[in-house]
């Protein structure tokens, strides 16, 4: 069932984005046995019994179970989860995979979304393989590499002269005017069902880390991690949650105090007004979490460090390392801690990442 995070109203599991009250929705189901419910697959289908979709409608391309690379960072045991190795080079394939399955269940063949690039790429690829026409709204400032890929995947591109919030508003207006289904990953409860599988994989690979750092703009990965670890706890599979760390781009903070200097380098999280802010604050409170803001120089420094160590990622991915350095320096993450750092997007799609 779908449950409103604001008023608690319950809906059936059809494709919808918000409650009648305007509140955001989350899928709620009772799961009782984690290992007993796993499927014998070596990709994301392993967790199908925990996903609110019919397996007959899954898209042809299946997101991978991504590897973890262990790396000593000072006195901290860092575990870099290589989400940039997904089919379109982004963790967003997880959310798209579940969303497209739900769209196929309901016979929806044309959709609208707004994106900084990665979500549009993901929907374009999975839509192409599933017979779904995708209208992607992006800013003119989107990385040229991502725009080139989008055009080659056959997405109908709509360019907006404005920031990320302006792109969002134009996409919503177009969807309402044209009568097409808007599938924003910002609001979509099925998208979070896909991203929660990062928590399941992490648990199978590492157990429960002490800290999990996540880039946070709209919060789809951050909330997926929170939801996935909570479901493991509800199944009595784990007895504690990791402390979640929301890493934000300076000048665009929604959870940290807003900075005056803007970090446009981390384009994937330049979202100052996310609709799921209420849930993100709840996730921080429940996990005794932290919020860290990262500026442009810190992002570039971390990006260069990652490249020198063999990780070719986009700038948004690098903010988690920059945040870890800041937390270690301030003593908020102590030596000996086990820390998960998801590397969310490939540098092969961005001029800056190469």
Buried (B, 14 or more C-beta within 10 A) or exposed (E): EBBBBBEEEEBEBEBBBBBEEEBBBBBBEEEEEBEEBBEEEEEBBBBBBBBBBEEEBBBEBBBBBBEBBEBEBEEBBBBBBBBBBBBBBBBBBBBBBBBBBBBBBEEBBBBBBBBBBBBBBBBBBBBBBBEBBBBBBBBEBBBEBBBEBBEEBEBBBBBBEEBBBBBBEBBBEBBEEEEBBBBBBBBBBBBBBBBBBBBBBBBBBBEBBBBBBBBBBBBBBBBBBBBBBBBBBEBEBBEEBBBBBBBBBBBBBBBBEEBEEBBBBBBBBBBBEBBBBEBBBBBBEEBEBBBBBBBBEBBBBBBEBBBEEEBBBBBBBBBBBBBBBBBBEEEEBEEEBBBBBBBBBBBBBBEBBE
